Amino acid sequence: METLSFEFPAGQPPRGRALVGCVGSGDLEVLIEPGLAGKLTINVQTSVNGAEQRWQHLFARMFDGTTPLAMAIDIHDFGATPGVVRLRLEQGFEEIGHD
């Protein structure tokens, strides 16, 4: 297991919280909570060692050219593909009302 942390500039925090996915499914779980204004933090606990650069590129592509909400995102990953990670994050953003 490896724990990774990422930080991006952000706007204001959302009002809602979201929990999507399921750790026991062999997939991943994403918990989204309001964060501190101006900061998006992402903590990833993954079963795939040595994948920090892959995660960094995925998040950089997702937030490039946007100002995301100030969120604290916790991801528990068990080998999900980047497409599934993005899908789960987008599901969570939809649930909290983020475009």
Summary of the structure (lengths in Angstrom):
residues: 99
radius of gyration: 12.4
end to end distance: 32.0
largest distance: 34.1
contacts: 288
relative contact order: 0.32
helix: 30%
strand: 34%
